[in-house]
Amino acid sequence: MLIRLLLGFILAYLLALAGVPVARRMALQFGIVDAPDGNLKRQREPVPYLGGLAVFLAFLLALAMVIEFDREVLGLLLAATIAASLGMIDDFGVLTPGTKVLGQGVAVFVLLKAGVAVHLVALPWWARLLLTVLWLVGMSNAFNLTDIMDGLAGGLGVIAGTFLLAVAVIGGRWTVAAFTVVLIGALLGFLKFNFPPASIYLGDCGSLFLGLTLGALAMVMDYTHHNPLGFLAPLFILALPIVDTAYVTVLRVRAGRKIYHGSPDHFPLRLRKRLGGSTVRAVLVSYAAAVVLGGAGIALLFVGVRTTLWITGVTAVLVLAALVWLAAVPMEDG
């Protein structure tokens, strides 16, 4: 099985390396680009989208070579395909926020049919259903919102995927491990072209696909074998997109903006300003924070309830303090 995992990783990586330049040329040819506007989009020249399409195709082709399909895998694949297709349409700028959420709802319905759902037995069925929908739609949009800086969303996806891979291996979920390692390989191939300065972006195709897929993968594993509060681990592993989404939502509501209206409220943008305007430093600090939080998430699988509460409380205080510190950074309104 380890050979199959390694093969899937290498194949996805090589396919992404070959596919991203093709996607870039296609995006430039058809004018599917993110043009600078002097406000939020301050790159020197238009940057093509469709990096997410290359990631998705590399992921799909590599997965077909190394995995055996069952009901759960087929559900994950179909939902991922719906999310990627929805994002691809949105990259052309023709979807309203309501239509996008409706499409995400269809993808979530597919996952529910495949048995991918929150399984906290202490909750009634309707609460588990509601929590599943909120989690999956929330994660899909969280990565979409986090894709605001070169290398950020893709790198956070690699880090989160690596910790989820560890959970899958620890739990002996080898099919999920194969699914995850292929995703990591495809993202690493893409990051060669997306790390600052980026020559191509994920676009909505990639960010919606990435968020939904990682959110779904986080739901199909057991976290409570040693610790009844181990189910909190995914909140740590995927903390940065979750925190940024909550942060942006609070700041935009306080400012009287629509939640989906673009603005420089994201904490990585404020962090970049704190760090002297360096995108590379801001991205690397974000990566480091994601690694620390992901490591804490893995620790929750093995510690007791009391230690879990301490880790969660201390983490919450530190994150809140960091966000308050960043909120003091003056940002121009985009």
N, C-alpha and C positions, 0 to 999 in steps of 0.2 A: 504493500500500500504506500509506503514511503517513496518508492520509485515512481509510482503513479502521481503522487503529489508533486514531486520534483519535476516530472515531465510536464504536468499541467502548468506549473509556474513558469518554466522556461518557454513553453509554447506560447502562453498568453503574453509574456514579456516580448518575445520576438515578433509576434503578430502585431502588437501595439507599436513597436518600433517601426515596423514596415508600414502600418496602416495610418499612423498619425500624419506623416508628411503627405500622403495621398488625400486625406481628409482636409488638410490645410489648403492644398492646391484647389480642391473642389470648392471649398468655402470662399476662397478668393475669387475664383472664376464666376461664381454665382452671386457674389456680393453678400454672403452671409457673414458679416463682420460686426465687431463691436467698435463703433467709431468714437473717437474722443469728443467730449462735449464741453470741456473746460470746467466741469463741476465734479461729479463723481468719477467720470471716466477721463483720466488724465494721462493715458498712455500717449506716446509721441505720434503714433500712427494707428490706423485701424488694425485690430487683431482678429483673425478669423475664429469663428466658433467651429463646431463639429468635432472637436476633440473627443467629446463624449460618445459620438457615434463610433469612432475608431476604438475606443475603450470597450464599448458594448460588444462590437463585432469580434474583437480579439477574445473577450471573455466568453462569448457564445461559442465560437469555433473551438477554442481550447477545451472548454467544458465538454463539448460533444465527444471529444477524443478520450477523455479520462474518467468519465463518471457514468454510473449506471442509473438510469432514470426510474424513479418511483413516483408515487402520487405527490409526495411533498416536494420533490425536486421539480417536477413538471409545473406545480403551482408556483414555485419560486421563479422559475424561468418565464412563465407566461406573465406573471405580475411585473417582472423586470422588463419584459418586452413592451408591455403596455406603458410603463413609466418612461422608458426610453423613447417610444413613439410619440407619446404626449409631449415630452420635452423637445423632441425634434420639430414638431409642429409649432411649439411655442418659440423656438429659435427664429422662426420666420415672423414672429411678432403678431400672430393673428388670434391668440387665445386671450380671453378675459380671465381675471383671477377666479371667478366663479366656475368657468368651464374647466380650468385646470384642476380645481379641487374636485369637481365632479368626475373627471378622468381618473384622478387618484383614488376616488371612492370605488371605481370599477376594479382597479388593481387590488385594492384591499379586499373586495368581495371575492376575488379569485383566490387570494391567500386564505381567507376564511373557509372557502370550500375545500381547500387542500389541507385544512386542519391546523394552519398556522395561526395561533392565537395565544393570548395571555392565559395561562393555566394556573392562576392563583386560586386554589380551591376554597380559600376563606372568603372569597367574593362571590356574590350571586352571579348568575349567568349573564344578566344584562349589564352588570358592571364590568365583567370581563370583556364583553363585546365592545362596550363603549371605550374601555381602556385600550383595547387592540386598535380600534379605528383611530383614536387620538394619537397613539404612539406611532403608527405607521404613516399617517398623513403628516404628523408633526415632524418625524425624522426626514421624510421626503422633502419637506419645505425647509427644514433646518439646514440641510446641505445646500439647497438652492440659495438660501440667504447667505451662507458662509462662503460661497464662491465669489468673493469680492476682492481677492488679492492673488497675485501670481503664486501658484504652487500651494495655496492654502487648503482648499477643499480636497484636492487629490492627495496631498500629503497626510491630512487628517484621516482620509479614508484608508490609506495604507496602514497607519498606526492603529486605528480602530480595528481594521481587518486582522492585523497581526495578533492583537489581544483576543479577538473572537476565535481566531485559529487556535490559540493556546487553550481556550476553554473547550473547543471541540476536541482537541487531542486529549486533554485531561479526561474528558467524559467519554472518550472512545467513539465519538461521532465522526467517523471517517468520511462519510459522504458529505457532511456539512464542511468538514475540513477541506476536502477537494474543491468544493464550491467556493470557499473563502480564499484558498491559496491561488486559485485562478484569477479571482478578482484582484488580489494584491499584485500579481504579476502584470496584469493589464494596466493597472494604475501606475506601477513603476515605469513601464515603458512609456506611458504618456507623460510622466513627470520629467523625463529627459527634455521635453519640448515646452513644458509648462512652468518649470522652476524659474524664478526671476533671472533675467527678463523673459517673460513668456512670449512664445511665437504663435501660440494657439491656446484657446480656452476650452474648458469642458462644455460650456453652454448649458442650457436647461436640459438637453438630452442627457448629458452626463451626470449633472448634479441631482436631478430627480431620480434617475436610475440608481445612482450610488446611495442616496439617502434611503430609498425604499428597500433596496437590497440589504444594506447593513442593518436596517431596522428589523427586517424579517429574519435575517440570520441570527440576530440577537435573541429572537423569540423561540427558536427551535432547539434550545439547549437547556440542560438542567444545571442550575446554579445552587441548589439547596441541599445537595447530598450531605455536606458537612455542616452547613450553616443555614438555619431557617430564614435568615435575612440576606442570603446570598443573591436573591433576585434583584437586589440593588446594584449588582455589579455592572449591568449594561448602562446604568445611569452614569457611572464613572468612566466606562470605556468610551462612551459617546458624549461625554460631558461638554466638550467645547462647542460643538454645533448647538446643543441644547441651551447652554448658557448664553451664547450669542443671540439666539432667537428670542429668548426671554428678555435679554438686555435691550435688544432693538425694539421689541414690542413695548416695553415699559417706557423707554425714552420717547418713542414716537407718539404714544398715547398721551404722555405728559406734555408734549409739544403741540398736541392737537392735530397731528398728521394721521393720514390713513396708514394702517399697519403695513400694507403692501407698497407704500410709496417709498421710493429709494431715498436714502439719506445717509450721511456719514456717521451714523450712530454705532456702527459695529465696533466691538471692542478691539479687533485686530487693527482697524484703521486708527483708532485712538492710541493703541500701543505703538504703532509705527511713528506717530507724531512724538510720543514720549521718547522714542529711541532715535530721534534726530532725523526722521524721514526715511530711514532705511527699510525697504521692503524685505530684504533678505533677513535682517536681524529680527524683524517682527514675525516673520514666518518661522524662523528657527526657534524663537522663544515660544511661539504657539505650539510647535512640535514638541518642545521639551515639556510644556505643561500637559499636553495630551499624553505623553509617555508616563509622567508621574501619576496622573489621574488613572490611566489605564492600569498601571502597576497596582495602584490601590484597589482597583476593581478586582484584579486577580487575587489579591490578598484576602478579599472578602469571602472567597470560596473556601478558605481554610481556617479563618479565625472564628471566635465565638460571637454571640450576640452583643455582649458588652463592648468588646473591642470594635465591633462593627459600628455601634452607636458613637463611640469615641472618634473613629476615623471619619464617619459621616459628618459629625458635628464640627470637628476641626476643619475639614475640607470646606464645608459651607461657610464658615467664618472667614477663612483665607480667600476664598473666591469672592465673597461679598466685599471684603476689604479691597481687593484688587480692582473690582468693578467700580467702587466708589472713587478710588484713586484715579481711574481712567475717566470717569464721568467729569472730573474737574478740568479735563483737557478741552480748551475751546476749539470747536470745529465749525468750519463754514457750512452753512445750510446748502445741501445739494438739491 
